[in-house]
Amino acid sequence: MHLVDTHCHLHDAKFDKDRDEVLRRALDTLDWLVLIGDGIASSRDALALTREKVYAAVGVHPYHPHEVTPEGITALREMAGNKHVVAIGEIGLDYYKYNEAPADQQQSAFRAQMELASEMSLPVVIHNRDAENDTLTILGEYDGHVPGVIMHCFSGDATFAERCAARGYYVSFAGNLTYPKAQQLRDAAAVVPMDRLLVETDSPYLAPQPVRGKRCEPAYVTHTAAALAAVKGMDLDSFTQQTTENAARIFQIRNHR
């Protein structure tokens, strides 16, 4: 079975005691995985963990727009030139906690990093929470200028999923899709074309239902893949083959098995 985790945070302090073991379990199960930065320091940490079958995305989360200075962009540009960096992210907008960062600052940081992705010809990994219209507006400004868009840890409804799919964006689902009360996410996944669907853990967060309450790790992506395959009415092998091909296409990675 082919399977990848397109979004995990192994630099997180929750993995400090057993990071090597977690990575070993991941590589025993998965073809490859992508470590995601959410700030300058964590992007460096993610990049430091890369190796064969372990890639990174570098970027600044919308809660930290103060890091997106000229110096910050220079640092990201230098990291993005590394052969193991496959995307700019996670970047985007998050209006859930209004006191974290003003919307105008988030939007400015988002655009600056979209410019970098355009310059580096890298796809973008998008964090969106309660900011659908503004997120699509800014992404629309760069249509044709970046090689692809991934809507990470999708949290919207089926209508928003259709809007993203209509633009050719990739839509990625995490372990919260498996929760009993998450029918909205399953309905959203149902309308995403199979050639635009991705699977992730967002570990250490959002452990899937069979391991809910535990620290999430990349190997747990199998649970989410099984739930998504059921939503699509597909056998697991066919489903994981397709989503792995999708991930390899958007990140421009050749399959490893």
DOMISE-994090 format. One line per 4 residues: number of its first residue (from 1); for each residue x, y, z of N, C-alpha, C. Coordinates in Angstrom, 2 decimals, always signed. Layout:
NUM	X Y Z X Y Z X Y Z | ...
//
This chain:
1	+0.84 -1.20 +0.00 +0.00 +0.00 +0.00 +0.87 +1.24 +0.00 | +0.58 +2.17 -0.91 +1.28 +3.45 -0.95 +0.53 +4.46 -0.09 | +1.26 +5.20 +0.73 +0.63 +6.19 +1.59 +1.67 +7.21 +2.02 | +1.24 +8.49 +2.11 +2.13 +9.55 +2.56 +1.39 +10.43 +3.57
5	+2.16 +11.13 +4.39 +1.60 +12.17 +5.26 +2.07 +13.49 +4.69 | +1.13 +14.27 +4.17 +1.49 +15.50 +3.49 +1.67 +16.69 +4.42 | +1.43 +16.50 +5.74 +1.51 +17.65 +6.64 +1.67 +17.19 +8.08 | +2.89 +17.35 +8.62 +3.13 +17.01 +10.02 +4.18 +17.96 +10.60
9	+4.18 +18.06 +11.91 +5.05 +19.00 +12.62 +5.97 +18.24 +13.57 | +6.90 +17.49 +13.03 +7.77 +16.68 +13.89 +8.79 +17.52 +14.64 | +8.93 +18.80 +14.29 +9.80 +19.67 +15.08 +9.17 +20.03 +16.42 | +7.88 +19.77 +16.59 +7.16 +20.17 +17.79 +7.79 +19.57 +19.05
13	+7.76 +20.32 +20.13 +8.37 +19.87 +21.38 +7.74 +18.58 +21.91 | +6.51 +18.28 +21.49 +5.86 +17.05 +21.94 +6.59 +15.81 +21.45 | +7.49 +15.97 +20.47 +8.26 +14.83 +19.97 +9.70 +14.82 +20.47 | +10.04 +15.72 +21.37 +11.44 +15.84 +21.78 +12.00 +14.55 +22.39
17	+11.18 +13.78 +23.09 +11.69 +12.61 +23.80 +11.85 +11.38 +22.90 | +11.13 +11.34 +21.78 +11.17 +10.12 +20.96 +11.05 +10.41 +19.47 | +11.56 +11.54 +19.04 +11.41 +11.96 +17.64 +11.96 +10.91 +16.67 | +13.10 +10.35 +16.96 +13.70 +9.36 +16.06 +12.82 +8.12 +15.93
21	+12.22 +7.71 +17.04 +11.33 +6.55 +17.00 +10.08 +6.86 +16.20 | +9.53 +8.04 +16.38 +8.34 +8.44 +15.63 +8.64 +8.47 +14.14 | +9.79 +9.01 +13.79 +10.18 +9.07 +12.38 +10.40 +7.67 +11.82 | +10.99 +6.78 +12.61 +11.20 +5.40 +12.16 +9.86 +4.73 +11.90
25	+8.90 +4.90 +12.81 +7.58 +4.30 +12.60 +6.92 +4.87 +11.35 | +7.11 +6.16 +11.14 +6.53 +6.79 +9.95 +7.11 +6.18 +8.67 | +8.42 +6.06 +8.62 +9.06 +5.56 +7.40 +8.86 +4.06 +7.22 | +8.53 +3.34 +8.30 +8.16 +1.93 +8.17 +6.79 +1.78 +7.51
29	+5.97 +2.81 +7.62 +4.59 +2.75 +7.15 +4.37 +3.51 +5.85 | +5.05 +4.64 +5.69 +4.75 +5.58 +4.62 +5.83 +5.59 +3.55 | +5.42 +5.99 +2.34 +6.39 +6.17 +1.26 +7.30 +7.35 +1.56 | +6.70 +8.46 +2.02 +7.45 +9.66 +2.38 +6.53 +10.59 +3.14
33	+7.08 +11.68 +3.66 +6.28 +12.63 +4.41 +6.85 +14.03 +4.26 | +6.01 +15.02 +4.57 +6.40 +16.43 +4.48 +6.27 +17.07 +5.85 | +7.37 +17.62 +6.34 +7.41 +18.35 +7.61 +7.12 +19.82 +7.32 | +6.26 +20.42 +8.12 +5.76 +21.75 +7.81 +6.24 +22.76 +8.85
37	+6.83 +23.84 +8.38 +7.20 +24.93 +9.25 +6.03 +25.86 +9.50 | +6.03 +26.53 +10.66 +5.00 +27.53 +10.94 +5.61 +28.81 +11.50 | +6.89 +29.01 +11.21 +7.64 +30.19 +11.61 +9.06 +30.03 +11.11 | +9.87 +31.05 +11.26 +11.25 +30.97 +10.78 +12.02 +29.88 +11.51
41	+11.94 +29.86 +12.85 +12.69 +28.86 +13.62 +12.20 +27.45 +13.34 | +10.87 +27.26 +13.32 +10.36 +25.90 +13.09 +10.61 +25.44 +11.67 | +10.67 +26.37 +10.72 +11.02 +26.00 +9.35 +12.46 +25.49 +9.30 | +13.34 +26.16 +10.02 +14.73 +25.68 +10.09 +14.78 +24.30 +10.75
45	+13.99 +24.12 +11.80 +13.96 +22.83 +12.49 +13.45 +21.73 +11.57 | +12.40 +22.04 +10.81 +11.86 +21.06 +9.87 +12.90 +20.70 +8.82 | +13.56 +21.71 +8.28 +14.57 +21.47 +7.25 +15.71 +20.62 +7.80 | +16.08 +20.83 +9.05 +17.18 +20.07 +9.65 +16.84 +18.59 +9.78
49	+15.56 +18.24 +9.79 +15.14 +16.85 +9.91 +15.01 +16.15 +8.57 | +15.16 +16.87 +7.47 +14.95 +16.26 +6.16 +16.07 +15.27 +5.83 | +15.71 +14.33 +5.01 +16.61 +13.28 +4.53 +15.87 +12.55 +3.41 | +16.38 +11.41 +2.99 +15.65 +10.65 +1.99 +14.25 +10.31 +2.51
53	+13.25 +10.59 +1.72 +11.85 +10.34 +2.03 +11.26 +11.30 +3.05 | +12.04 +12.29 +3.48 +11.54 +13.28 +4.44 +11.80 +14.66 +3.86 | +10.71 +15.37 +3.52 +10.79 +16.67 +2.88 +10.25 +17.75 +3.82 | +10.36 +19.00 +3.40 +9.91 +20.10 +4.25 +9.21 +21.16 +3.44
57	+8.33 +21.87 +4.11 +7.78 +23.13 +3.61 +8.18 +24.20 +4.60 | +8.50 +25.37 +4.11 +8.95 +26.46 +4.98 +8.01 +27.65 +4.83 | +7.65 +28.23 +5.96 +6.73 +29.36 +5.91 +6.37 +29.84 +7.30 | +5.57 +30.90 +7.35 +5.17 +31.53 +8.61 +3.65 +31.51 +8.73
61	+3.17 +30.92 +9.81 +1.76 +30.80 +10.13 +1.14 +32.21 +10.27 | -0.15 +32.35 +9.95 -0.77 +33.68 +10.05 -0.78 +34.29 +11.44 | -0.57 +33.50 +12.49 -0.51 +34.08 +13.83 +0.81 +34.80 +14.10 | +1.78 +34.68 +13.18 +3.09 +35.27 +13.42 +3.52 +36.23 +12.30
65	+2.66 +37.16 +11.89 +3.02 +38.02 +10.77 +4.23 +38.90 +11.04 | +4.54 +39.13 +12.32 +5.70 +39.96 +12.67 +7.00 +39.32 +12.20 | +6.99 +38.01 +11.91 +8.20 +37.35 +11.42 +8.42 +37.57 +9.93 | +7.39 +38.03 +9.24 +7.50 +38.20 +7.78 +8.02 +39.60 +7.48
69	+9.27 +39.80 +7.82 +10.01 +41.03 +7.55 +10.88 +40.78 +6.31 | +11.54 +41.81 +5.79 +12.49 +41.55 +4.70 +13.53 +40.51 +5.09 | +13.98 +40.57 +6.34 +14.97 +39.58 +6.80 +14.34 +38.19 +6.88 | +13.09 +38.14 +7.31 +12.39 +36.86 +7.38 +12.20 +36.24 +6.01
73	+11.82 +37.06 +5.04 +11.66 +36.56 +3.67 +13.00 +36.08 +3.11 | +14.06 +36.80 +3.42 +15.39 +36.36 +2.98 +15.73 +34.99 +3.56 | +15.42 +34.80 +4.84 +15.68 +33.51 +5.48 +14.87 +32.40 +4.83 | +13.60 +32.67 +4.56 +12.76 +31.66 +3.90 +13.27 +31.37 +2.50
77	+13.69 +32.40 +1.78 +14.21 +32.21 +0.42 +15.43 +31.30 +0.44 | +16.32 +31.52 +1.39 +17.52 +30.68 +1.48 +17.14 +29.24 +1.77 | +16.20 +29.04 +2.68 +15.76 +27.67 +2.99 +15.06 +27.03 +1.79 | +14.26 +27.83 +1.09 +13.48 +27.29 -0.02 +14.36 +26.82 -1.17
81	+15.60 +27.27 -1.20 +16.52 +26.82 -2.23 +17.07 +25.43 -1.98 | +16.82 +24.87 -0.80 +17.31 +23.52 -0.49 +16.52 +22.48 -1.28 | +17.19 +21.44 -1.74 +16.54 +20.44 -2.59 +15.43 +19.67 -1.87 | +15.45 +19.67 -0.54 +14.44 +18.94 +0.21 +13.19 +19.78 +0.49
85	+13.20 +21.06 +0.14 +12.04 +21.92 +0.37 +11.12 +21.83 -0.84 | +9.85 +21.45 -0.58 +8.92 +21.18 -1.67 +7.73 +22.14 -1.70 | +7.66 +23.09 -0.76 +6.54 +24.02 -0.74 +6.84 +25.19 +0.19 | +6.04 +26.25 +0.04 +6.02 +27.35 +0.99 +4.77 +27.17 +1.86
89	+4.97 +27.06 +3.17 +3.83 +26.86 +4.04 +4.26 +26.43 +5.44 | +3.36 +26.50 +6.42 +2.00 +26.82 +6.12 +1.78 +28.32 +6.26 | +1.06 +28.87 +5.31 +0.78 +30.29 +5.25 -0.72 +30.47 +5.06 | -1.21 +31.70 +5.25 -2.63 +31.93 +5.01 -3.23 +32.91 +5.98
93	-4.48 +32.65 +6.35 -5.25 +33.55 +7.20 -5.98 +32.75 +8.27 | -6.07 +33.31 +9.47 -6.80 +32.69 +10.57 -7.47 +33.78 +11.37 | -8.78 +33.89 +11.22 -9.54 +34.92 +11.92 -10.26 +34.36 +13.15 | -9.93 +33.13 +13.54 -10.64 +32.49 +14.65 -10.40 +33.23 +15.96
97	-9.14 +33.53 +16.24 -8.79 +34.28 +17.45 -8.38 +35.69 +17.03 | -9.30 +36.61 +17.13 -9.10 +37.95 +16.59 -7.94 +38.69 +17.25 | -7.59 +38.29 +18.47 -6.53 +39.02 +19.16 -5.14 +38.47 +18.86 | -5.03 +37.40 +18.07 -3.72 +36.82 +17.78 -2.91 +37.73 +16.86
101	-3.53 +38.20 +15.79 -2.85 +39.06 +14.82 -3.90 +39.78 +14.00 | -3.78 +41.10 +13.82 -4.76 +41.85 +13.04 -4.84 +41.32 +11.61 | -6.05 +41.37 +11.06 -6.28 +40.81 +9.72 -5.39 +41.47 +8.67 | -5.20 +42.78 +8.76 -4.40 +43.43 +7.72 -2.95 +42.97 +7.76
105	-2.43 +42.71 +8.96 -1.06 +42.20 +9.06 -0.96 +40.78 +8.52 | -1.96 +39.96 +8.82 -1.98 +38.60 +8.28 -2.01 +38.63 +6.75 | -2.83 +39.49 +6.20 -2.95 +39.56 +4.74 -1.65 +40.02 +4.09 | -0.98 +40.97 +4.70 +0.30 +41.44 +4.18 +1.34 +40.33 +4.19
109	+1.41 +39.60 +5.32 +2.36 +38.49 +5.43 +2.02 +37.39 +4.44 | +0.75 +37.12 +4.24 +0.29 +36.11 +3.29 +0.75 +36.48 +1.88 | +0.50 +37.73 +1.48 +0.89 +38.15 +0.13 +2.41 +38.10 -0.07 | +3.15 +38.50 +0.95 +4.61 +38.48 +0.82 +5.12 +37.06 +0.58
113	+4.50 +36.09 +1.27 +4.93 +34.70 +1.09 +4.40 +34.10 -0.20 | +3.26 +34.55 -0.68 +2.80 +34.15 -2.01 +3.76 +34.66 -3.08 | +4.26 +35.87 -2.90 +5.26 +36.41 -3.82 +6.51 +35.53 -3.84 | +6.93 +35.08 -2.66 +8.10 +34.22 -2.57 +7.84 +32.89 -3.28
117	+6.68 +32.32 -3.07 +6.34 +31.06 -3.74 +6.36 +31.22 -5.25 | +5.84 +32.36 -5.72 +5.88 +32.64 -7.15 +7.31 +32.74 -7.65 | +8.13 +33.45 -6.90 +9.54 +33.62 -7.26 +10.27 +32.28 -7.31 | +9.98 +31.40 -6.34 +10.69 +30.13 -6.21 +10.02 +28.99 -6.98
121	+8.88 +29.28 -7.60 +8.11 +28.25 -8.34 +7.79 +27.05 -7.46 | +7.28 +27.34 -6.25 +6.90 +26.30 -5.32 +5.40 +26.38 -5.01 | +4.76 +25.24 -4.80 +3.35 +25.27 -4.38 +3.23 +25.84 -2.98 | +2.01 +26.17 -2.58 +1.77 +26.75 -1.26 +0.84 +25.85 -0.46
125	+1.14 +25.77 +0.83 +0.32 +25.02 +1.79 -0.45 +26.05 +2.61 | -1.78 +26.02 +2.48 -2.61 +27.11 +2.99 -3.32 +26.72 +4.28 | -3.14 +27.56 +5.30 -3.89 +27.49 +6.55 -5.04 +28.49 +6.44 | -6.26 +28.00 +6.53 -7.42 +28.88 +6.50 -8.36 +28.51 +7.64
129	-8.70 +29.50 +8.42 -9.72 +29.29 +9.46 -10.58 +30.52 +9.58 | -11.85 +30.35 +9.32 -12.83 +31.43 +9.41 -12.45 +32.62 +8.54 | -11.81 +32.35 +7.41 -11.35 +33.43 +6.53 -11.48 +33.04 +5.06 | -12.53 +32.28 +4.74 -12.65 +31.70 +3.41 -12.59 +32.72 +2.28
133	-13.40 +33.77 +2.39 -13.48 +34.71 +1.27 -12.17 +35.47 +1.06 | -11.56 +35.94 +2.14 -10.30 +36.67 +2.00 -9.18 +35.73 +1.52 | -9.21 +34.48 +1.99 -8.20 +33.53 +1.53 -8.31 +33.31 +0.03 | -9.52 +33.09 -0.47 -9.69 +32.87 -1.91 -9.37 +34.12 -2.71
137	-9.67 +35.29 -2.15 -9.36 +36.53 -2.86 -7.85 +36.67 -3.07 | -7.08 +36.45 -2.01 -5.62 +36.60 -2.13 -5.04 +35.50 -3.00 | -5.50 +34.27 -2.84 -5.01 +33.21 -3.72 -5.31 +33.52 -5.18 | -6.47 +34.11 -5.42 -6.85 +34.45 -6.79 -5.91 +35.46 -7.43
141	-5.30 +36.29 -6.60 -4.35 +37.27 -7.14 -3.11 +36.60 -7.72 | -2.88 +35.34 -7.33 -1.66 +34.64 -7.76 -1.97 +33.44 -8.65 | -3.20 +33.35 -9.13 -3.53 +32.27 -10.06 -2.57 +32.31 -11.25 | -1.99 +31.17 -11.54 -1.05 +31.09 -12.65 +0.37 +31.48 -12.30
145	+0.58 +31.96 -11.08 +1.92 +32.40 -10.67 +2.60 +31.42 -9.71 | +1.81 +30.54 -9.08 +2.38 +29.47 -8.25 +1.94 +28.14 -8.86 | +2.76 +27.10 -8.73 +2.45 +25.84 -9.40 +1.34 +25.01 -8.77 | +0.84 +25.43 -7.63 -0.26 +24.69 -7.03 -0.59 +25.18 -5.65
149	-1.80 +24.84 -5.19 -2.32 +25.27 -3.89 -2.88 +24.07 -3.16 | -2.48 +23.91 -1.88 -3.02 +22.86 -1.02 -3.78 +23.52 +0.11 | -5.06 +23.21 +0.22 -5.86 +23.68 +1.35 -5.70 +22.66 +2.46 | -4.82 +22.99 +3.41 -4.42 +22.05 +4.46 -5.47 +21.93 +5.55
153	-5.62 +20.72 +6.09 -6.54 +20.45 +7.19 -7.88 +21.13 +6.94 | -8.51 +20.75 +5.84 -9.73 +21.43 +5.40 -10.77 +21.44 +6.52 | -11.36 +22.62 +6.73 -12.32 +22.76 +7.83 -13.64 +23.37 +7.37 | -13.80 +23.56 +6.07 -15.00 +24.19 +5.56 -16.10 +23.19 +5.23
157	-17.12 +23.69 +4.55 -18.24 +22.82 +4.17 -18.10 +22.39 +2.71 | -19.08 +21.65 +2.22 -19.01 +21.12 +0.87 -19.00 +22.23 -0.18 | -19.71 +23.32 +0.09 -19.74 +24.43 -0.86 -18.35 +25.05 -1.02 | -17.66 +25.25 +0.10 -16.30 +25.80 +0.02 -15.36 +24.80 -0.64
161	-15.53 +23.52 -0.37 -14.71 +22.50 -1.02 -14.90 +22.55 -2.53 | -16.13 +22.73 -2.97 -16.40 +22.83 -4.41 -15.75 +24.07 -5.00 | -15.77 +25.17 -4.26 -15.13 +26.40 -4.75 -13.62 +26.19 -4.92 | -13.01 +25.51 -3.96 -11.57 +25.23 -4.04 -11.27 +24.29 -5.20
165	-12.06 +23.24 -5.33 -11.83 +22.27 -6.40 -12.02 +22.90 -7.77 | -12.98 +23.82 -7.88 -13.22 +24.49 -9.16 -12.01 +25.30 -9.61 | -11.20 +25.74 -8.66 -9.98 +26.48 -8.99 -8.79 +25.55 -9.22 | -8.99 +24.25 -9.05 -7.91 +23.30 -9.23 -7.03 +23.11 -8.01
169	-7.49 +23.59 -6.86 -6.70 +23.44 -5.64 -6.78 +22.00 -5.13 | -5.75 +21.59 -4.43 -5.76 +20.31 -3.74 -6.35 +20.52 -2.36 | -7.13 +19.55 -1.89 -7.82 +19.66 -0.61 -7.37 +18.50 +0.27 | -6.83 +18.82 +1.45 -6.24 +17.83 +2.34 -7.06 +17.71 +3.62
173	-7.28 +16.46 +4.04 -8.06 +16.20 +5.25 -7.20 +15.52 +6.30 | -7.45 +15.89 +7.56 -6.71 +15.35 +8.70 -7.62 +14.47 +9.56 | -7.11 +14.08 +10.73 -7.80 +13.12 +11.57 -9.15 +13.56 +12.07 | -9.42 +14.86 +12.12 -10.73 +15.31 +12.61 -11.87 +14.88 +11.69
177	-11.56 +14.51 +10.44 -12.59 +13.98 +9.55 -13.19 +12.69 +10.11 | -12.44 +11.96 +10.94 -12.89 +10.67 +11.47 -13.79 +10.81 +12.69 | -13.94 +12.01 +13.23 -14.71 +12.18 +14.46 -16.20 +12.01 +14.19 | -16.93 +11.40 +15.10 -18.36 +11.14 +14.86 -19.17 +12.38 +14.47
181	-18.83 +13.52 +15.05 -19.61 +14.74 +14.78 -19.11 +15.52 +13.57 | -18.17 +14.96 +12.81 -17.55 +15.70 +11.70 -18.19 +15.38 +10.36 | -19.51 +15.22 +10.33 -20.17 +14.89 +9.06 -19.96 +15.98 +8.01 | -19.85 +17.24 +8.45 -19.61 +18.32 +7.48 -18.31 +18.08 +6.71
185	-17.28 +17.61 +7.39 -16.01 +17.34 +6.71 -16.14 +16.15 +5.75 | -16.85 +15.13 +6.17 -17.04 +13.98 +5.28 -17.87 +14.38 +4.06 | -18.84 +15.25 +4.25 -19.62 +15.74 +3.11 -18.74 +16.56 +2.17 | -17.82 +17.33 +2.76 -16.89 +18.12 +1.94 -15.97 +17.21 +1.15
189	-15.44 +16.19 +1.81 -14.54 +15.26 +1.11 -15.24 +14.56 -0.03 | -16.52 +14.31 +0.13 -17.27 +13.59 -0.89 -17.31 +14.34 -2.22 | -17.24 +15.66 -2.18 -17.36 +16.44 -3.42 -16.01 +16.80 -4.04 | -14.90 +16.48 -3.36 -13.57 +16.79 -3.90 -13.20 +15.73 -4.93
193	-12.83 +16.14 -6.14 -12.43 +15.15 -7.14 -11.25 +14.31 -6.64 | -11.22 +13.04 -7.00 -10.18 +12.15 -6.50 -8.79 +12.61 -6.88 | -8.64 +13.31 -8.00 -7.29 +13.73 -8.40 -6.84 +15.00 -7.70 | -7.65 +15.49 -6.73 -7.28 +16.67 -5.96 -7.34 +16.41 -4.46
197	-7.44 +15.17 -4.07 -7.60 +14.83 -2.66 -6.26 +14.41 -2.04 | -5.98 +14.91 -0.82 -4.76 +14.57 -0.08 -5.13 +14.15 +1.35 | -4.18 +13.45 +1.99 -4.37 +12.98 +3.36 -3.20 +13.47 +4.21 | -3.49 +13.86 +5.44 -2.45 +14.37 +6.35 -2.80 +14.01 +7.78
201	-1.83 +14.22 +8.68 -2.12 +14.08 +10.12 -2.20 +15.43 +10.83 | -1.43 +16.41 +10.40 -1.24 +17.65 +11.17 -0.70 +17.32 +12.56 | +0.01 +16.19 +12.68 +0.54 +15.78 +13.97 +1.51 +16.85 +14.51 | +1.50 +17.05 +15.83 +0.95 +16.19 +16.89 -0.52 +16.42 +17.23
205	-1.24 +17.12 +16.36 -2.63 +17.47 +16.64 -3.59 +16.50 +15.95 | -4.86 +16.52 +16.38 -5.97 +15.89 +15.67 -5.79 +14.40 +15.44 | -5.44 +13.67 +16.48 -5.32 +12.22 +16.34 -6.65 +11.63 +15.88 | -6.63 +10.72 +14.90 -7.88 +10.13 +14.39 -8.66 +9.38 +15.48
209	-9.93 +9.14 +15.21 -10.82 +8.57 +16.21 -10.30 +7.30 +16.87 | -9.72 +6.35 +16.15 -9.25 +5.12 +16.83 -8.15 +5.36 +17.86 | -7.43 +6.48 +17.74 -6.36 +6.80 +18.69 -6.59 +8.19 +19.31 | -7.81 +8.62 +19.30 -8.14 +9.96 +19.78 -7.75 +10.11 +21.25
213	-7.18 +11.25 +21.57 -6.70 +11.50 +22.92 -5.21 +11.28 +23.06 | -4.62 +10.56 +22.11 -3.18 +10.36 +22.11 -2.50 +11.47 +21.33 | -1.21 +11.60 +21.51 -0.43 +12.48 +20.64 -0.46 +11.89 +19.24 | -0.82 +12.70 +18.28 -0.88 +12.21 +16.91 +0.54 +12.10 +16.34
217	+0.74 +11.14 +15.43 +2.02 +11.00 +14.76 +1.77 +10.55 +13.32 | +2.75 +10.73 +12.44 +2.52 +10.48 +11.00 +1.98 +9.09 +10.68 | +2.40 +8.06 +11.39 +1.93 +6.70 +11.10 +0.42 +6.57 +11.24 | -0.21 +7.46 +12.01 -1.65 +7.39 +12.21 -2.44 +7.85 +10.99
221	-1.78 +8.31 +9.96 -2.48 +8.76 +8.76 -3.28 +7.61 +8.14 | -2.91 +6.37 +8.46 -3.64 +5.23 +7.91 -5.11 +5.26 +8.32 | -5.40 +5.72 +9.53 -6.79 +5.77 +10.01 -7.61 +6.77 +9.20 | -7.03 +7.92 +8.93 -7.74 +8.93 +8.15 -7.92 +8.48 +6.71
225	-6.91 +7.83 +6.16 -7.02 +7.31 +4.80 -8.15 +6.30 +4.70 | -8.27 +5.44 +5.69 -9.35 +4.44 +5.68 -10.72 +5.11 +5.72 | -10.85 +6.14 +6.55 -12.13 +6.85 +6.64 -12.46 +7.57 +5.33 | -11.46 +8.18 +4.72 -11.68 +8.87 +3.45 -12.02 +7.88 +2.34
229	-11.36 +6.74 +2.32 -11.67 +5.72 +1.32 -13.13 +5.30 +1.43 | -13.60 +5.16 +2.66 -15.01 +4.80 +2.88 -15.94 +5.88 +2.35 | -15.59 +7.14 +2.60 -16.40 +8.25 +2.08 -16.49 +8.18 +0.56 | -15.39 +7.82 -0.07 -15.33 +7.77 -1.53 -15.83 +6.43 -2.10
233	-16.15 +5.47 -1.22 -16.62 +4.18 -1.69 -15.55 +3.41 -2.44 | -14.29 +3.54 -2.01 -13.16 +2.91 -2.68 -12.49 +1.92 -1.75 | -11.82 +0.91 -2.34 -10.98 +0.06 -1.52 -9.74 +0.85 -1.13 | -9.16 +0.49 +0.02 -8.09 +1.29 +0.59 -6.87 +1.36 -0.32
237	-6.50 +0.25 -0.95 -5.31 +0.26 -1.80 -5.47 +1.22 -2.97 | -6.62 +1.19 -3.62 -6.85 +2.09 -4.76 -6.86 +3.54 -4.31 | -7.47 +3.77 -3.15 -7.54 +5.13 -2.63 -6.15 +5.67 -2.31 | -5.35 +4.89 -1.60 -4.04 +5.39 -1.20 -3.10 +5.53 -2.40
241	-3.27 +4.66 -3.39 -2.47 +4.81 -4.62 -2.75 +6.16 -5.27 | -4.04 +6.51 -5.37 -4.42 +7.77 -6.02 -3.96 +8.98 -5.22 | -4.18 +8.98 -3.90 -3.81 +10.15 -3.11 -2.29 +10.31 -3.04 | -1.55 +9.21 -3.08 -0.09 +9.31 -3.10 +0.38 +9.88 -4.43
245	-0.25 +9.47 -5.52 +0.07 +10.05 -6.82 -0.25 +11.55 -6.83 | -1.36 +11.93 -6.21 -1.71 +13.35 -6.13 -0.63 +14.13 -5.38 | -0.20 +13.58 -4.25 +0.81 +14.26 -3.44 +2.13 +14.38 -4.19 | +2.52 +13.32 -4.89 +3.76 +13.36 -5.66 +3.67 +14.41 -6.77
249	+2.50 +14.59 -7.34 +2.31 +15.56 -8.42 +2.44 +16.99 -7.89 | +1.72 +17.30 -6.82 +1.73 +18.68 -6.33 +3.07 +19.06 -5.74 | +3.73 +18.12 -5.06 +5.03 +18.43 -4.45 +6.20 +18.12 -5.39 | +5.89 +17.59 -6.57 +6.92 +17.27 -7.56 +7.96 +16.30 -6.98
253	+7.45 +15.22 -6.40 +8.27 +14.19 -5.78 +8.01 +12.87 -6.51 | +9.07 +12.17 -6.86 +8.94 +10.86 -7.47 +8.64 +9.84 -6.38 | +7.81 +8.86 -6.71 +7.47 +7.82 -5.73 +8.72 +7.06 -5.32 | +8.74 +6.60 -4.08 +9.92 +5.96 -3.52 +9.80 +4.45 -3.42
257	+8.63 +3.90 -3.76 +8.49 +2.44 -3.67 +8.09 +1.91 -5.02
//
